[in-house]
């Protein structure tokens, strides 16, 4: 198979050859616009990597980058000057339709990798080549075979993959690209190049790794072979993957794992998984992808993958300092685990413009959006439906106008750190829920995040009195209340609603000791089951199953309830039992009475709502629960206990 090189003239290259890259790194702590705590024992050769796969099409789309003084600069030079020492570049086989129109997302064919790789090499950087072995995006959601390989037997596909790998690397080496590492596939948890069975994926991995070794040997290059998986928060799955690779004797040097703090769990878990893998399987480890946002705003009218309060990690606001702090901490935890490095994903993928309508034509022409409409035939279920701009522009190291952010310098401050005058970085909005019919209680203090995280603390807040007086607590409603804390404007989002006074009524929290389960017989017929399809909402429900008779109750006792009138609801689904053979009852016990509401199950996912109204609480105490008794086979789940105060 011959690799087709689509070399495109690029006038900027002549100028770039004259650019001097890589300023001298600091010899000690410096004062800066950001605070970066030094990373203990980080080595000079720790990989401070940056994926810049979309950069070439960004530049063709008219995007320009500027240094801190507003002078136009080559983005690769800017990253090099800021301490980045590796560049990661994805390679797709043939990201073009039959008429030569690019699929978008960078149109990352081999020619693009060569162009960008040469520029990175001129700046003294090493290059990681990320073969997706697809004509477009490859990730856990999709692993599409290249068009040219469709219909091939697994043996023919393995041969084609090996040839493509070797010929591509030979071309990169011949062009002078300093390739230091090569990935065989991208986030291949659920397959590779259209193959899903373990044995076929392993055959492709063997073909790819062997081709890399062969090309490196023939070109007299020292190249690491890397594999790339994601879902690092599922540690058991990562361990299982390592065992499979070991069992099939896959020849690789580095296990690369994606880690996005807003999707993939805690920093501590990431560190533990990396360390465990390195020690157990005797392989080098790295974070192959990570990122964080410097703003929650959108820059090109397309919308962002990460934005809003649900994506912002506690202690890491969507600010330039917050971005720098998160990346510093990802690197610190990876380094502590013995990782060889961390790659940031697409740190220069900024908007081509602010007007979505004008941008659309540019995205289509140059491939600078995440996908173009031309990918429709190849990727009909995703790219064809949602093509458009960059969903990553708020996670770059340049603002929407292309000016470098202070956070780009986090990479060169890792060894010795940097300081800045103490300042408030952010005060997160607070969310206040108030029960209908009760006085509104506003927080007296707010959590303040300083640029020096060691100084984080709570500070007094003053709320706008006029806005507070406008809150009507007699009925449900939503309000925004402004305030001032540390001379900074703050905001509270207030909801007046019927609060649920049942504690962990949906069983979602790990702490479930407030629920008591009693049963007759030798075996408890219940368990807390994490299965979305069997939950009324969320993922967890109280599951029960019995081949014959069972008799159990689940209940919790509440104290310190406000005096008033309450309403109790709960939900149940299940089956395999006749009404004559079963008795299910929602119950509530006050100090003066006990009430029951009997119900029957009628099949899977056919949720039954049971309700007990007008519960009068005078001493703050109430016991709620469900009793279940059958003398035949039965199964089902209980979920969502809701206790609302509905009046005085």
Order of alpha helices (4+ residues) and beta strands (2+ residues): alpha-beta-beta-alpha-alpha-beta-alpha-beta-alpha-beta-alpha-beta-alpha-beta-alpha-beta-alpha-beta-alpha-alpha-beta-beta-beta-beta-beta-alpha-beta-beta-beta-beta-beta-beta-beta-beta-beta-beta-beta-beta
